[in-house]
Amino acid sequence: MRVPIIAGNWKMHKTIPEALALVEQLKALTAAAREVEIVVCPPFTALYPVSDALKDSPISLGAQDVYWEPQGAFTGEVSPAMLTDAGCRYVIIGHSERRQLFGETDETVNKKIKAALQAGLVPIMCVGETLDEREVGETELVIARQIDGGLAGLTAAQVAGMVIAYEPVWAIGTGRTASADDANSVCDYIRRRIANMFGMENAQKLRIQYGGSVKPDNIAELMAQSEIDGALVGGASLDAVSFSKIVKFK
Ligand code: 13P
């Protein structure tokens, strides 16, 4: 059985005091949540203080990006070991905003995943098609390219322990969610593709999240789908009440 995983991607929001206020509220509001893994992904500056605040909590910490080199003259970058040092267990890699705004490619995503795994982090690899790609019927083609490129050279055991987030670009921050059926069918495609590459047993272990305008009122239907094991939540994760309702989707 795959344990559901609900992660909040705070993007470029929350100063340190704001981040601490949010996690304190979240700890209280999710204390009764069972059989679900909760992850928060604050901006880099708030990672360590949030990690400290989460010391006695089951909520896990994730970062929003990482660089693939272990150290060196890479101004502005953050290494995998720096993230584990700051208390992270997860790291989001290849978010569509990074692909679209910061030149991230399947090749850089692949390098980052390998480096993250080496450091003991669990990558949350994001994939997803744009509206144009969906409209011309290229969703599976695009997802296949991102999966094949992002996971190239990994071992089956490494892939089995990862998380993949299917985030259709047109559903992010737009209030437009993929229908639960459509989201499930792409997640099913992702799992089948990974089964072909790494074997069915490993593909069955991997957790696949849906992301894109997830809210308290659509989470239950998404989570009821057979291939959706969780959610990567943007806007609705910035508010403790709405994120805790998502976490308690049952
Ligand atoms: P929204 O939930 O704001 O649409 O963002 C989704 C997302 O990009 C999470 O990574």
Boltz pocket constraint, residues with backbone or C-beta under 6 A from the ligand:
constraints:
  - pocket:
      binder: B
      contacts: [[A, 9], [A, 95], [A, 167], [A, 171], [A, 172], [A, 173], [A, 174], [A, 175], [A, 211], [A, 212], [A, 213], [A, 214], [A, 232], [A, 233], [A, 234], [A, 235], [A, 236]]
      max_distance: 6.0
